[in-house]
Amino acid sequence: MKISNININISPNVLFHILSILVMSSILLPFNFRPYIIAIFGIGVILHIIANRRAWDKGFFIVNSSIFLVLVISLLYSADFHYGLKKLGTMLPLLVFPFLFSFLIKNNDLTMYVRENHFRIVIFFPIFVLIFNSVFFSWFVLTEFTFSETIKHYAYLVDNKLGDYNIHSIYLSCHIGISILILGFYILDDRFKTIQKIFWFVLICFLLMFLIILNKKGPVLSLLITLLGLIIFLKRRKVVLFYSAILILIMSISTIAIISDADRVQRYRELLEINYSEHTGGLDSTSIRLSIYQCALNLFKSNPIFGVGVGDTKDKLLNCYNESGYDDRFTIEAYNTHNQYLSVLLSSGLIALIVIVGMYFKLLQYSVRNSNIMLFIFLCFYLVEMLTENLLERQDGVFYFSFFICFSQLLNTPKK
């Protein structure tokens, strides 16, 4: 393409291809590199837009950035404007990626290219995730800890001992879950050879091993529910059999791993035995969440229509923890709502939650109607995970959520 007087020998589609891989490689880069990656991706897309002169798809932008737009409105009536602005800064990918992709979604040439070459783009993500885990797990074993110590404390180590590469173990588990689903998606593709599919299945086994080692209930349950959703909604016999096999494999390995370790047994037993105490705020991770939910819902009842404002959720929750006599760890850790839907309800009210849930349900319905399995995978996994985490309020979650949801919509049939 030619822009002004500068000749660029790389085609716009190949440029998008390279930039998409760059976005997915961010897990291998220091945390503070991520804004630069978004900037580079944005510049590349702008060059693509200039070269192709495509129209802006306003509907795509509104649907995919709806949660950010709603929170911006709630910022206007927040007492702590500075904190609200900082929080929205973290969530900026929810605005940037939908805006950039809204200029690409009507580009039939690009959508056709992505439909034909998405494997050569998306397959890099599970590879990068596996490299991240393998390299740092090996590093811990070779430098500071024994193999068994690394297994036992791996979740803590990746969260605290990697410096600029630190990543919360829950979000690393989410990346692993998504990677397993991506590899499963390509194993079902008849275009690939048996030897390739065997290799990807081996990768799934290694990723599953790291998922079990990290021992995070939420991502494991999100993965299982997504697999169940694929079995229910995708009627093809081959798909049902394969995902049923993966579901059984994961449940079997998880069960063996859980019952062989007392700590794991206790973590999953929490789902069935909730030791709730009103004055301590709960005794385990599940009960802690229930205590947080009680505070959040009480605050919502006082501000049901518009919420308390995105800038005031933190202070309101901390005040509630103190007034309810919860354990000091609630205020020391400054626990958020640990539920993205509840966070929206608290910050922006019931109308906002209805709008956002409606938008994402529309996307989910659209993915089923158009047999866009990849979009279904990303939506189902992340929307389930949002039941236990504020996924969109941390860079490790919102960055990949926004990119993957927007990218996978390019796999829909090109518009005429």
N, C-alpha and C positions, 0 to 999 in steps of 0.2 A: 504493500500500500504506500501512498504518497501523502504526506502531511506537510503542508506549506512547501518548502524547498528541500525537505529532508526525505530521502529514500530509505524505507525500512524494508529489508529483504524478507522478514518473517511475516507470514500470513496472520491476519487478525485471529483466526481460530486457533492456530498453533500458539500464538501469544497467550490467549485465554487458557489454553491447556497448561502451559508452563506456569502461569500465575496461580492456577488452581492447585497445582502440586505444591507450589511455594506456600500457599495458605495451609495446606495439610501438614507441611513439614515443620510448622511452627512448634510442634510438641518437642522437637529436637533442639530448639533454639532457646536461649535465655528468655525468661518471662518478659523482660522489658523490650524485646525485639518486636513484640506483637503489633504495636501501633505502626511501626515502620512497614511491616508486612501488609497491613491494611492499606497504608498509603501507597505502596508499590502496586498492589492489586488495583486500587482505585485509579491510579494514573494509567495503568494498562487498559482498564475498561474504558476510561475516557478516550484514549487513543482509538480503541475499537469503535466507540460511538461516533467519533469524528470521521473515521474512515467509512463507516456504513450508514451514517445519518439515519438512525432508527428512531421511531417515535417512542415517547415515554408511555408506559403502561401504568396509568394512575391506579387502576384497580388492584394490580399486583402489588404495588407499593403500599397501598392502604391496608390490604389484608395482612401482609407479612410484617408490617411495622406497627400494627394496631396497638400492641401492648406498650410500645415506647411512646406513641402519640398520646395514649390515655394517661400515662404517668407524667408526661410533660404538662398536661392540663392540671393534674393534681399538685404539681410543683407550685402553681400560682397561688394556692391557698395554704402552702406549708409555712409554718413559723420559722423552721430552720432551713432557709433557702439554700445556704451553702452546702449543707450535707446532702440535700436533695439533688443539687447540681452535680455533686461528686458521684452520687449513686447513679445518676443518669449517664455520667461520663463512662462509668464501667459498662453500662448497658448499650453504649453507642453502636456496637455491631448490629443491634436490632434495627437501627435506622440506616446505617451505611450500606450493608449488604443488600437489603431490599431496594434501596434507591439505585444502586449500581445495576443490580440484576433487572430492575424494571425497564432498563433501556436495552436489555439483551433478550428478554423473553419473547419478543415478537420478531427476532432475527431468525428467519427460517433456515438460513445457511448455517448459523451457529447451532441452533437446536438440532438440526440434522447431524452436524458434526459430533455433537455431544452424545446423541443417541447411538451413533456408530462407534464412538471411541471412549465412552465413559469408563470402561474397564481400565484403560491405560491411564486414567486420571485417578479414579477412586481407589484402585487397588493399592496405591501408595500409602493410604492412611493406615490400614492394618499393618503394613510392613514397617512404617515409622513407629507405630505404637509398640510393636514387638521389639524393634531395635532399642527403643527407649528403656523398656523393662529389662531386656537381656543385658544391656550394657551396664546399667546402674545396679542391677542385682549382682552381676559378676563383680563389679567394682567393690561393693560392700563386702562380698565374700573374700575377695583377694586382699583387701586393705585393712579392714577393722574387725569384722565379725566372722564367726563360724557360719557354715551353711545353715544349720538349724536355727541359729540366732537371727540370721537374715530373714528366714522364712517367718519366724515368729513376730519380728518387729518391722517387717517390710513396709507396712502401711504407715507407721510412724516415720520411718527413715525417708521415704519419698516426700513426705510432707515437711520435714524439718532439717534434713541433712544434705540437701542438694544445692543449697545457695540459690542462685538465680534460676535454677532448674526445678525448684520445689513445686510440687503439684499436690493438691489435696487428694488423698487416696480414693475418696468417693468419685471424684471427677476422672481420675485415672481409670477407675473401674468402669465408669461410663464409656470412656474411649475404648476399652477392651470389649465391652458388650457390643458396641456399635461395630467394632472391627469383626467380631465373630459373625454378626448378621450380614455384613458386607461380603465376607468370604463365602458364607452359605448361599447368598444370592448368586454369586458367580459359579459356584459348584453346580447349580441347577441349569446353567446356561449350556445348551447343546453345542455351542460354537467351539467350546474348549475341549482339549484332549483329556483323556483319562489320567495321564501322568500329571497334568497340571492340577486337576481336581484332587488327586491324591496329595500333592504338595500343599494345596490350600487347606485340606483337611488336617494335615500335620500341623500347619500354622494355627488352626483352630484349637487343636489340643494343647499347644504351648500357651496360647492366649488364655485358654480356660484354666490352665494351671496357675497363671498369674492372678486371674480373677478369684480363684479359690484362696490363694495365699493372701490377697488383700482383705478378704473376708468382710465385704460390705454387703449388707442385706439388700439395700435398696436397688442397686444396679443388677444384682442377681435376679431379684424378683421382676424388675423391669424387663430383663432379657427373657425370662420364662413367660411372662404375660405377652410380650411381643411375638414370641414363637407360637403361643397359643392363638393369638390373633391371626397370624399368617395361616395357621391350620384351618381356622373357622372361615375366614373371608376369601381365601384363595382356593378355589374348588378343585383345581387340577390335581389328579391323583398323585403324580410325581412329586409335586410340591408338598402335598399333605404327608406323604410317606417320608420324605427327606426331613422336613422340619419336625415331624413326630419323632424321628430317630435322634435328631439333635437335641430335642427337648428331653427325651429319655436319657440320653448320654449325660447331659448337664445335670439333671436331677440325680442320676446315679452317682456321678463323681462328687457332686456337692454333698450328697448324703454320706458317702464314705468319708469325705474330708471332715465333715461336721462331727460325726460320731467318734472319729478317732482323736479328737482334740476337745478337752473339757471347756476351754474358753469359747470355741466355736459353738459347742452345744448350748452354752449359756446365752450367747448372742441371739441365736435363733429361737431359743425357748422364750425369750422376751416377747416374741410375737404372740405367744399363747398365754403367758403368765405375766400379767402387767401388775407390777408392784407400785401402784400409785399412792402417793401420800400428798395431801393438799398442802401441808406445811413445809415439806422438804422440797416440793417441786418434782418429785419422782426419784426413783432409785436406780434406773438403768436408762439406756438410750431411748427405748420405746416410750417409757413413762415420761422421760424428759420432754419428748415431743408432745405427748398428750397434755402436759402441764403448760407448755408454750401455746398449744392450740386453745386451751381454755382462756388464757390471757388475751390472745388475739381475737377470739370470738366475743369476749366481753367488751373489748374496745370497739369492735365492729358494731355491736348492738347500740353503742352510743353514737355512732356515726355511720348509719347503714347506707345512706344514699351516695355520698361523695367520699367517704373515708376520712382519714386524718391528714392525708397529704403525704406524698412520697418522702418529703424531708423530715417528717416527724415520727415515722414508724419506729425507729430505733429508740428514741427517748420515751415514747409512750409505752413500749414493751418493757423497758428497764424500770420505769415507774411502777408498772403493774407487777413485775417480779418482786420488787421491794414491798409494795403494799400487800401482796398476797403472802408474804413471809416465806418465799422460796429460798432455797439454799443459795449461798453467796456465789456459787459457780455460775448461776444464771446471769448475774450482772458482770462478773469478772470476764466470762466468755462472751458476753453481750450477744446471747443467742438471738438469731433472727427467727422468723416464723417456721422455718424448715418445711415449708409448703408454699410453692409459688402461687397457687391459686388463692390461698389464704393471705399471702402478702399483697396481692392485687386487691383483694376484698378489703383489707385493712387500709391500704394507702389510697385507693380510688373508689371504693364502694361497690355496691351490688350491680349497678348498671354497667360499670366498667368490666366486671367479671363476666357478666352475661355476653357483652360484646366480644370479649377476647375468646371465651370458650366457644362462642358461635363461629368466630373466624377460623379457629383451629379445627373445629368439627367440620366446617365446610371444606377445608383442605384435606382432612382425612377421608371424607366422603368422596371428594374429587379423585383422590389417589386410588380408591377402590374402583370407582366407576371407570377410570382410565387404565386400570391394571398397572399403575405406576408403583411397582413393588418397593422400589428404593425409597420413594417419598413416604409410603406407608410405614416402612421400617423405621425411618428417622422420626416421623411424627409419633408413632405408637410408643417407641422406646422413651423418647424425651418427655412426652406428655404424661406417661406413667411415672417416670422419675421425678417429675415436678410435684407429685403427691407427697414426697418426703424430703425434697430439697428445693432451695431457692436457686434453681439452676441458672436462671437468667440474670442473677445479681452477682455472679462471679465470672471473671474473664475466662477461666478454664471451661465454663459451661456455655456461656452466651456466644462466645466466638465461634465455636464449632456448630452449635445449634443453628444459629442464623445462617451461616454459610451453607451447611448441608441441606437445610430446608429450602433455601433459594435455589441452590445448584440442582437438586433433584427435580425441581419443577421444569427444568430444561428438557427432561426426558419425556415430557408429554408430547403428543402429536403436534408438529409445527403448525402454527396458524397460517391460514391462506390469506 
